[in-house]
Amino acid sequence: MLGSTHGTLTTDFRARVEACGETPRTAVHSSAAPSADDAIPVDVSGRPLHADVPDLDRFFRPESVAVIGASDAEGRPNTGITRQLIAWADRVGARIHPVHPSRPTVFGLACHSSVADLPEQVDLAVLLVSDPLPVIEELAETKVKFAVAFASGFAETGGAGAAAQERLAAAVRRSGLRLLGPNTNLNAFEEFRDDLDGPAIALITQSGHQGRPVYTLQELGVRLSHWAPTGNEADLETSDFISYFAEQPEVGAIACYVEGLKDGRSFLLAADRAARNGVPVVAVKVGRTETGARMAASHTGKLTGADTVVDAAMRQFGVIRVDGLDELQDTAALLARARRPRTDGVVVYSISGGTGAHFSDLATEAGLTLPTLSQAKQDELHQWIPPYLNVANPVDNGGHPVGDWRGRKIIDAILADPSVGVLICPITGPFPPMSDRLAQDLVDAAEQTDKLVCVIWGSPVGIEDAYRTTLLGSSRVATFRTFGNCITAVRAYLGHHRFTARYRSPFEDAPRTPSPSYRKAQALMRPGQQLSEHAAKQLLRAYGIRVPREQLVTSAAAAVRAAGLVGYPVVMKASGPQLGHKTELGLVKIGLTSASQIRDAYRELTDIARYENVPLDGILVCQMVERGVEMVVGVTQDDLFGPTVTVGLGGVLVEVLHDAAVRVPPFGEDQARAMLRELRGHALLEGVRGAPPADVDALVEVILRVQRMALEFGGELAELDINPLMVLPRGQGAVALDALAICR
């Protein structure tokens, strides 16, 4: 007995255990709120700046385990699960305690009738019951650290299931334990090979079957250290496991299959921790299409999120997104095992000119750098390769040299070149004995170099000794079966190390207190309303964003006076809190050069507004700014990540081309500039057809000021749209010609 304060299992629970058929899958829960002493620092909007890393050591390697609902009755689903848990506990050295209200023993082990009868405090409770909620409440009194709930029928089933899951999550929060699941499975308790060494892959999946390809990498000699099947994530989520795995010294890469993110901010904080530790995170994220997103929601009951924002957030924090499980498998394996590259240069070496040319085209198109080897290096290679063959890169040896002593000389000479960081050898098909000798030479050379050696074994058979024994037997050669997977993995490998070499956590510089600009701008906000253009521009002014010279007037005479002060030519625009697209209603007049045109425009604008029944706060008389590149900069609210910042080509082009880049605050100047480089129309900022280069520095400054606004207002600012932002020639700044702001 643990003590008289602990209750016993209820009659309802006894009935559930005894009637339990196929048990749904498992879940773990978030810890209780941190005490004041453990408080995590927050940014200006109250969001955390550091990931709260759960101590999962006792989950993966518990000293004691309770199996609630344990069974050894033949034909019952719980029996097979109990048997697997007993075997797993034996492997990890844990004491196991079956719990069942009516069984004295289970598989020869003493069985306890209730949680209260457990002989010791346990680290992990596995719940083989159809309704885990009452059991969580029982476990709360025993100070169990972790629980796993296999049961299904929660958020993945719709509204009623989502409500049941929220009740379960609330019970877990009250209990102080951490829960995995519900709707999870036994993957966390798989048997991992212990005869493999080197850095390992840690695996996270929301659908257990999708992790099987990565798990089977062990059969190819790649070590796997952990598997976290997160299920519905009522408590413990993908982010918790990323944060934990990023701290484990044996983990060389984290592979994830993600259907939906529970909380965008937590995911970014976890990715930030991994990036700071240099641990690559490779993810398949479902939801690129409407169909994929719908299926993901039905399976896990979570928001998938706008895929463009998810994609941008992953790139921003160094998460490598791949499309398929085969890419997840190959990319994670390479990143886990390969040493840091000395340089980005890739050389392609083959026994066929056609193969080398084909692969080089694909690699170059994917953005890999294939440097031309120096003339001295080419002359050296031509000692062993006939002079009529190309050795500039790709290197074509013609075939015959790989069959004798020359093959190894060629490989060593290529790897000795300082411009080469990666050697890739596509072997399109086995051609013994040449391909056998080539494979062995590549393996031997890889053992003697700190550079990456990759082989694509193109045979569809895959039972050849050169492949199964020589290549897969090497821990230094990265072996692929397709050109595409090799290119994806090598690009990710080089990109990851470039990223981490210069990575600085954006959370380090996130504002923690409101700026004077925020205090000025706060008075302009109107909760639940759209601001007029004039009020929106006042908001921009408060943050130091330049707007044209302009005046808001309420009479034709005042408009004429304003035009004289602003300076001809001018633009006149209707300004009101319900106006969005003014041009379509004819509420914008440009290029006005005289007092008579001003009076006529004022009368026409006010007449249209009356006819359209659009309330105005006045007419804006604005400086006309003509020469520059029209851009759009804005803020929107994402369901997962909160405020996001978008930049793109502005004016009508934003609607026609949809050429935009997104970032999730906080981010620094480097990310603001990276957004601009992502745009297809980036060349416009550099100057085309005689136009001068635009003031990119001023544009970047606007992006960062808008980001500050997004951070400080948080959810109060539902939407901000500066369109167009006219970026003037270099050195002349940027001017917000129009703005729309919607307050929440």
N, C-alpha and C positions, 0 to 999 in steps of 0.2 A: 504494500500500500504506500502511496505517496503522501498520504496525510488525510485526516478526517475532513478537511475543508473541501475536498474534491468530491463532486457528485458521481453518481453511477449512470450507466447507460439507460436511456429511457426505454419504455416498452415499444414506442414507435420505432426507435432505432433498431431494437431487436428484430422487429418485423421487417424493416427495410433490409437488414443484413441477410435474414433468412430467405427473403423473397428475391434477393438480388440475382438477376440474370446477367446479361452482358453489361458489365459496368462501363459507364462513360469514362471519359479520359481525365487526366490529372491537372491540377493547378497549384500555384504558390502565390503568396501575398506580400504586399509591401509592408515595410516596417512601420511602427508607430511614428508619430511626428517627433522630430528631434527635440531634445531639450534645449533650453536657451544656451547652455554651454556648447552644444554641438551645432548651433545655428549656422546654416550655409549662407555666405554672403550673397546679396541680391543686387540686381541692377536698379535703375531709377524707376522702373515700373513694377518692382517687387518680384521679378523672376530670378531664379537661382543662377549663380555664375559658375558653380562647380557641380559635377556629377556626384550624387550620393552613392558611393560604391557599397553594395551589400556584401557582407562577409559570408560568401557562399561555401567556404571550406567545409563546413559541417553538413552542407547539403550533398556535396559530391563525395565526401569521405566522412560519413557519420561514424560515431562510435556505437550508437545504439539506434535501432529502427523499430517502430511499431507498425504492424500491418493490420489495419482495422477492417474487419470483414474477411480475414484470412480463411482459407478453405483447403481441404485435401480430398473433398468428395469428387469422385470421378464424374466427368462430364460437365462440371460447373466452370464457367469462365474464370472465376476467382482462383480456382485451383492452379491453373497454368500460370497465372500472374504471381501467386504466392510462391510457387516453385522457382520462378525466375528471380524473385526478390531474395529468396533464401540463398540461391547460388551467388547472386551479386553481393549480398552482405558478407558471404564467406570470402569472396575475392578482395573486398575492401577492408576486411577485418572488423566488421561491425557485429555487435550482438543483436539478434533479431527476436522480437516479441510478438507472436500472433495474438490478435484480439478477436474474440467471437463470443457472443453471449451464451452459446449452448454447446461448445466443443471443449473438452478437457485438454486435448492435444491436437496439433496440426503438424503433420509430417514428423511426428515424434517429438516435437517441441511443446513445452508446456504452454497452454493457451489461457489467456486472461479474459475474464468475462466482460470487463469494462476498461475504459481508459484509466479510471481511478485505481484499478488494481495493478497497473504496471509497476514492476519492482524497482524502477529507476526512472529518472528524468531522461526522456529520449530526445535525440537531435532531430529525427525525421519521422513523421507519421505519414504513411501511405494509406489513402482512404479508398477502399474498394466498396463503396456504398453509392447508391443511386442519388441520395440527397446529402451532400457534405455539410450543409449549413448547421444542423444540430451538433454534428461532430466537432466542427470548428469551435463552437461555443463550449463544448466539453474540454477541448484541448487547451483553450485559453487559460484554464486554471492550472494546467500542468506545466506551463512555461516551455512547451515544445517550441523549438526554433523554426522548423520548417514543416510544411505539409504539402502533399501532392494529391490533387483531386482529379480522377479520371472521368468523372461523370460528364455527360453531355446534356443537351437540352437547355442551354443557357443562351447567351447573346447571339449565337449562330442561328437560332431558330426564329428570331423576330422580337417583337415588343415585349411579350410576356416573359420570354427567356432573358431578355436584357434586364428587365426589372428583377428577376430572380438572381441574375449575376450581380447586380448592384447590391442586393441584400447580402449576398455572399461576401462581396468586397468590403462592405461596411463592417460585417462581423470580423473579418480578418484584420481590418484596421484597429478595431477595438481590442482584438486578442493580442496584438504585438508580435504574432508569428508571421512568417512569410509563406505565401502560397504559390505553388506552381499549378497553373490550370485555371479553371476546369477545361474539359475537352482536350486533354493531353494524352500521352501514351507512355510506353515503357522505354523510350529511346534513351532517357537519362541513365538507365540501368543496363545498357548494352555491355557486352564484353569487348574490351579493347585489347588489341595485341600489345603485349609488353616486351616483345623482342625487337622492337624498332627503336631507333634513337634519332637524335637530331630534333630541330624545332618541329612542333606539332601544329595541327589545325584544330581549332575549337569550333564547334558547329552549333548554330542556332537555327531552329526551324519552327515555323508555326504550323506546318503540315508535316508530320513525321516522315511520310513516305518520300517527300521531296529531298530529304537528307541522305537517302540511301546511296546515291552515286558518290557522295563525298565519303560516306562511311566505308564504301568498298575500296577507296584509295589505299587502305591498309594492305590489300592484296597486291598492290603495286609497290609496296615498300614505304608508303607515306604514313607517318605517324598521326593518329588522332588521339587527342587528350580528353575532350569533353564533348557531350552532346546535350543541349538544352532544348527540349521540345516545349515551347512556351504556350501552345494552345490558345485559349481565349484571353490570357493575360489579365485576369481579374486583379492580380497583384503584381507578381514578378513579370517583367516584360523584357523584350529584346534589348532595350537600353541597359537594363540592370546587368544582363549577362555580358554585353559588350564591355561595359565599365569593369566588370570583374575580370574577364579574360584578358583585357589589356594590361592588367597588373600581374599576370601569371608568367613567371620567367620561362616556362617551357613552351608557351604559345608563340608560334611564329606568324600565324595569320588567323583571322576570324572569318569564317564563311557563314553567310546568313541566307535563309529563304524567308522573305518577309511578305506577308499578305496585306497587312495594314499596320500602321504605326499607332500606338496607343496615345502617345504624347510627343509632339514634334520637338518641343524644347528639351525633353529628356534625351531624345535621340541625338540631338546636336551636342549636348553636353557629353554624352557617351562617346560620340565620334571624335569630339575634341580631345578627350582623354586618350583615346587610341592614337590620334595623330601626334599628340605631345610625347607619347611613349614610343612612337615609330612603329606601331603594330598595324599592319594593313587590315582593313575591313573590306571584304568582297561580298556583294549582295545581289541576289536576284530579288527585285521588288515587283510584285504583281500589281497591275493597275495601269499599264500604259494605254490601254484601250478602254472604251466604255464597257465592253463585255467583260474584260478582265477585272475591272473595278467592281462590277456588279457581282461577279462570282466571288471575289475576295470578301465583299461585305457579307454575302450569304454564308460564307464558311466561317468567318471569325467574328462577325458582328462588330466590326470597327470601321471607322472612316478610312478610306484609302487615301484621300487628300488629292488635291490638284496635282497631276503627275508632273507638270512642268516645274512646280515649286519643289516637289520631292526630289526631282532630278537635279535641280539647281542646288538645293541644300546639301545633297550628297556630294556633289563636286566641290562645293565650297569648303566642306570639312574633310575632304580626302577620301570619302567612301567610294570604292570602285564598284560601279553598277554594271552588271553583265546581264545578258538576256536569257541564257539557258543554263540548265544544270550542268551540261558538259563544260561550258565556259567557267562556271563556278568552280567546278572540280579542278580544271587545269590551271586556272589563274590562281586560286588559293594555294594549290600545291607548289607552284613556282615561287610565289611570294613568300611562302613559309620557309622554303629551303635555300633560295638563292642568296648569295652574299651581296652586299651593297655594290652597285656598279662603279667602275672607275671613270667611265665616260659613257655618253649616250650612243656612240657610233655602233652601227650594226653592219656586219659583213655577212653576205650570203655566199655559201660555198657549196658547190654541187658537182656531180659527175655528168651533168647534162646542161648545155647552154640554154635549152628551152625551159627547163625547170627553174634555173637560176633567174632567167629573165621574168618568168611568170611570177615567181615569189617576190622578186624585187619590186615589180609593179604594184602588187597588192600591199607590200610593206610601206612603200613610199606614199601610196594613196592614204594609208592609215596614219600617216604622220611620223613614221619612224625615220631616223636619219641614217642614210647609207653613204658614208663619206667615200670619196674617190681615194683609193690608196695612192701613196706617193710613188713617183717614178722609180725611186730607189727600191721600194718594196715590190713593185711590179717586176723590176729587173731581177730581184732575188727570187721571186716565185717562178720566173721563166727559166731558172736553172733546172726545174723539175717538170714544168708544164710547157708543152710545145708553144713556140712564139706566136703562132697564128690564133691562139685562143685568148679570149679576154680575161684579164685578171685585175681589172681596175676596181671591181665590185659591181655586180657579182663576180665571183671567182669561179671560172669553169676549168676543171682540170682535164676534161676530155674522157675521163673514165679510167684509162690504163694506169696512171700513177698511183691510184688508191690500192692497187693490187700488190704493191711491193713496198720497199723501204721509203720511197718518195712520199707516200701518203702522209706519214707522220711528220716529215720535214715540212710539208706544205701547211699542215694545221698549226704546228708550232710557230712557223714564220708569221702566219696571220695573227695568231694570238699575241705575238710579241709587238705588234704594231701599236703605238700609243693612241692612235685614233679609234681603235677597236675596243668596245666594251662588251659586245655580244657577238658570238659566232653562231649562225643558224645554218644547219645542213639539212636540206630536204632530200630524203631518200624516197623517191616517188614509188619505187617498187623494189622488192628484194631481187638481187642479181648475184647470187653466190658464184664464186667466193668473194667477189669484189665488195659487195655490200657487207659481208661478215667482217672482212678486214677493216673496212671503213668504220664500222660501228665500234670495233675494238680500239682503233686508233683514236677515235673521238673520246671514248671513255678514258683511255690512258692519258690523253692530253688534258682532259678536264680535271683529272686528279692532280696535275702538276701546275695548274693555273688558278688564279683567283677571279678569272673572268667567266662569264656565263656561257655555257655551251648548250645549245638546243638542237634537238634532232626531231624531224617530222618523219615518222615511219608510215609510209603511205600504203602499205599492203593492207587490203581489206581482210586478209586472213588472220594475221596477228598471232600466229602460233610458231613463227620462225624463231629459231634459237637466238639469232642475232638480236631480235626484239625482246623475247621473253627473258632471256638469261643475261645477255651482254648489256643492253640498254636499260632495262628495268632493274637490273642488278646494281646499277650505279646510283649512288646518292648525289652525284655531282652533275650528271647530265639530266637536263629536263627533256623528257620525251613526250611528243604529241602525236596525235593520229591525223590531224587536219591542219592545213595552212591557216585557216581562219582562227582556230583556237590558239595556235602558236602566236600569231600576230596580236590577238587580243591580250594574251597573257604577258608578252614581252612589252607591249605598250603600257599596260598597267604597272608592270614591274619598274620600268624606267620612270613613268609618271609619278608613282608612289614615292620613289626616293628623291626625285626633284621636289616634290611637294613637301615632304617632311624635312628636307634640308633647309628650307626657308620658312617653315611654318612657325607662326607665332599665334598663340591663342587669341582670338578676337575678344574673348571674355575678359582678358586681362585689362583692356582699356575701355570696357563698356562703362558708360556714365552711371554713377551711383547716386548722384544728387541732381535735382532739376537745375537747368541753366537759367540765367536771367531771361533768355529768349522765351523759355517755356512760361515763365511767370507773366511776361507781357502778352504772349499769345493766348494764354488761358482765358483772358477776359473777352477774347473774340469768339470763343467757341459757343455754339448754340446746340445743346444736347437734342438729338433727334431731328435735326434740321440740316438742310443743305444751305451753305453760305452763298451769298451773291458773289459774283466775280470780284467786286470791289473788296468785300470782306475777306475773301480767300487770299487776295493779294496782300491785304494787311497782315494776314497770317504769315505769308512768305517774308514780308518785310521784317517782321519780328525776329525771324531766323536769319536775317542778313542776306536773303536771296533777292537779287536785283529785279525790279519791275520797271516798266516804262514810266516816264513822266506822264502823269494823268491827273484829271480832276473829275469828281462826280458832281454832276449839275442837275438841276430840276427845272431849268427854263432855257429857252432858245437864246436869250440874251446872255445868260451865264455861260452857255456853251461857246458863244462867240468870244467872250472874254477869256475863257479857259484855253481856247485854241491859240489865242495870241500869246498866252503865257507858256503853253506847251511847245509851240512852234510848229508852223506848217511844214509839210502836210501832216494831217492827223487822221486817226481812226476814231470812229464813234461807234459805241456798242451799248446795247441795252444791258442793264445790270439789275438782277433780281434774284431772290433766293430759290426760285423754282426753275431757273433757266439752266439748261444743260447745253444742248447743241444750238447755239444762237444762229449760226450761219444758215441752217436749213429753214429757219423762220424768217429770214431776211432781216435779222436784227443786228447786222454788222455792216458798216459803211466804211470803205477804205479810200485813202488817197484824196481826202478833201483838202482843197487849197484856198478856199475863199469864205468870207462871212456868209454870203448867200447860200453856198453849199452847206454850211454848218446849220443854218436855220432850216433849210429844206430837209436835211437829214434828221434833225431833231424832231420835226413834225412827223415825218414818215415813220421813224422808230416808235414814237409814242402811239401813233395811230395803229400800227401793227400790234403792239402790245395790248391795246384796248380790244382790238378785234379778236385776238387770240386769248383774251382774258388772262393775261400773264401779269401778275403784280410786279411793279418795278420799285427799286429804291432810288433810281435815277438813271441818267445817261452818262457813260464814261467817255470823256474826251482824252484820247491817248496819243502819245508820241508814236509816230510810225517808224518801225524798225524793219528794214527790208533785207539787208545783206547778211546772210549767215546760213547755218545749217539748222533746220528745224528738227528738234528732238522732243521726246516726251519723257518725263520723269514723274513717277507716281508711287503711291502707297495703297495697298489693298490688304484686307484681312483674310488670312488663310485659316481654315478650320483647324488645322494641325499645328501650324507654326506661328500663328498670330500675325503681326504686321510684317509685310514683305515689301521690298523696294524693287521697282521695275524701271528700266531705262530702254529706250528704243528710238527708232526713227519716228519723227513726229508729224504733225499736220495730218493730211489725208493718208499718208503712207502707213501710219500705224494701223489703220483699219484694212488697208489693201495688202500689205506685205506681212503683217504680224511679226515684224522683225524686232524682237525684244529679248532682254536678258533679265533674270530675276536673282535676287539675293535675299537671305533672311538676316536681319540685324541680330547681333552686331557684326560689322565687318569693317575692314580698314581700307586705306587708299589702294592697296594692291588689288583687292577684290573689285573695287570700283573701276579701276582701269581694266581689269580682266573682263568685266561686263561689257565694256565698249569693244574689246577685241573679239568678243563672241558674236557681235552683230554682223550680219551679212553685208550691211551697208556701211561698215566701218571705214571704208575707203573715202566716203564723203567727208569725214572729219579730217582726213589727211590732205584734202584738196584735189579735185578732179577737174579736167578740162579748163585749166587756167585759173580755177578758183583758189584763193589762198587757204592754207591750212587753218582749221578752226581752233579756237581757244579750248583745247582739251582740258587744260589745268582748271579753267573756270568751270567746265562741265563737271569734272570730278568733284570740285568743291560743292557744287549744287547737290550732287548725289549724296555726299556725306552730310550736308546740312539737312536734306530731306530725311536721311536715315536718323539723324538726331531727333528730328520731329517725331518720326515713327516710334522711336524708343521711348521718348518722354510722354507722348500721349497714349501709347499702348492701344488698347481697344477703344479709347475715346474718339479716335480718328478713324472712321469707317473707311473713308476713301479720300485720296488726294490725287489730283490729276493736273499736272503742269503741261499744257499742250496748246500751242507749241512753246517750247523753251528755245529761243533763238540763240544759237551759239555763234558768236561773232568771230571775225578773224583773230588769229593768235595775238594775245596781249590786250584784247578789247573786252573780254568778259562774256557773260551770258545773261540774257534778259528773259524773264517769264512773261510772255505776251498774254497768256490767258491761264486761268486756274479755276479748278472746281474742287470744293471741299465738302464732304458730308460728315457730320458729327453723329456719333452713336449715343 
